[in-house]
Amino acid sequence: MNRCPNHHCRHACEPNQGFCYHCGISIKLCSSCQQNRKITLNRADGFYCRRCGSVLPAPKRSQETIGIFNNNKKAILSSLKLALNERSDSFSLISSQAKLWVLTSNNSLRIISNKAKQLTLDQINTGRLNVDELQTAIKYLEPITSPVIFRDRLILFGLKKFLSFSIHPNENRWLQNREEITLPENWQAVFSSDITCRINCVELPIKLMENRQYALARLSYEVILGKIPITPKILSNETEFLPIGALDSNGHYYWAKDLQTGLGRILSLTRQETNLLLKPINYSPFYFFVRPVMINERLYAVTEDFRLVELILQQGEVTRQRKINQVSRGAHCLVVTKDKIVVAVHQSLLFFDYQTGELLNIGQDIDPTHLFVDPQGNLLAIHRTGKLLMLNSAQPLERWGTEDASIDDSRVYDAFVSGNSLYTLSENGEVCRFDFN
């Protein structure tokens, strides 16, 4: 089933590309079929696999591409840009593959159709629910987190309430079945926190107003639909650290902030059938402005005294640790390639050997807002001016790239790789997609 799921097309598709380049629709692989060594391509606006019936999760945000950055050929297969002409420096860009969802700084929801050869702004008027009613409901909610795609619904969290509605493409369900649910009196959603979506629930960082502690709340699909009430049983234990977001794809480790010291901490999350157990790992604090990178059970981070370290974690415990090297103040970004660890410090990139920790190279005159890596270890940096710059990590002076992630030179606020495409959102409301060869 590796042909286009569009019955009017049926051309063979490259599963890694994410699009059918004949009819233009977005496509999505079924991960359950992949585990059984089968390839099943589904329409990206669907929610269940057409072969096995499994739930299709929303696309994952990544730092690694599938394609190779090669300076001997054009690395970018195609680039698409769409200007929203609205400030968009408050919330991340969210993808459901067939659609891109942007909550602008004035609390307007923008829906972008994501096709192989075009990005177009959707007109979200429908017969039963027009655009004014939906936008009014969102403005009254005053969202404080990015939109969340959970199965066939989009969720927006306000301080004390959340709003959800159907995004099923059927015209009788599209943007319908709206539910607005009030959080318990003692709960308050955390501004700009990352929400982890699992198959049957979402996990939301919560501030407990009575004692100024924090916890994670597990909201099931039935709770979001309003079929069952929210109860304290779905809350984890309390912690003094503010959970920011999950570090690994399974959500077993969370990046958190100690609000008293301003330093970063790693929290371990143990899931049980009836409760969640959240506890800090036993290790010294980290420098908060460099978000750690986790690869399987290995965690790479910068400590409070600016040491670059590698930790091996098992069941919430540090079983082995390694000091890699010392970095200076001004570090703000970290990425791990197959044989190097790269840290952005001020306007330079420091390349450390993965095995020995030796400083191999320094890439000067690069001030990245985001860093990405290909399977061979080459880097893609988004410069603070919006320029896309590709680097040979073995020879950082070897650079190439002619694309801009922002045509008006405004700073790129959010960027991520999904499948084999790079998505960017600039502060001035420009959405771009770059497809790799």
Protein Blocks (a to p, Z undefined) as FASTA:
>chain_A
ZZcfbfklopacdfknopafknopacdddfklmmnopacdddfkbcbdfklopacddddd
dfbdfbdcdfkbcfblbacdddehiacfkbccddehjaccdddfkopacdddddfkbccd
ddfbdfklcfklmmmmmmmnopabdcddehjaccdddfkbccdddfbfbfklgopaiacd
dddfkbccdehiacdddfkbccdddddfklopacdddddfklmnopaccdfklpccddfb
dcfbdfbfnopaccdddfknopacdddddddfkbccddddddddddfklccddehjbccd
ddfkopacddddeehiafbdcdfbdcdehiabdcddfkbccddehjaccdddfklopafb
dcehiacfbdcddfkopacdddfkopacdddfklmmlccdjbdfbfnlpacfbdcdehja
ccdddfkopacddddZZ
